Amino acid sequence: MFKNAERKAVPPAVLIASILQFLLGATFVIVAANGARFGRGAQSAAETEVSRQGFPTTVLTRSRIDFGAGRASVVVAVCIGLCLVALAALNLTGNGTGQILSWIVQSLIFVLGCLIMPGEVFLVRGIESTFKKSGDPALRSIDVKALVDAAVGAVPAWSRYVIAARFVLATVGSVLVIVLLMIPSASAHFG
């Protein structure tokens, strides 16, 4: 029935790169699900805090501060996560397309990690910067730490760790995946 096929061992470099891709993919899906589930509550808590400080809740929307996750952002994040899982599976099977696409996708993820994700990890600093750049003196007087604490308090405590893990995996992890898949033993696996 089946031809006697030899299974070749997966080199450690490819195994580690694939594990990093699986983990990063999982964090994208978890963060998206968490945002979809708890985002509205976080936004509501932030609006309540802004109101408590004596400002209209519209200051958040005017400044494009939204702790919720829109449908499009959830779909994009889940698709990225599934793409990373598929690439990890291709790499484990020795499919050369997986190696090439991993170099491309992980490079793009690295850029995302450097440009977009720091705002999710360092919320207070990012929002303070947004408010300072606005030129609006009212925005500058908002207690951003209290605002962020209110929003973060509306989501499970573990979610901050997942967001931080995603940031580290998207930046350092992406570089590691690219380098690991360039190692000669990895290249031979795809040969």
Disulfide bonds with the S-S distance in Angstrom:
none
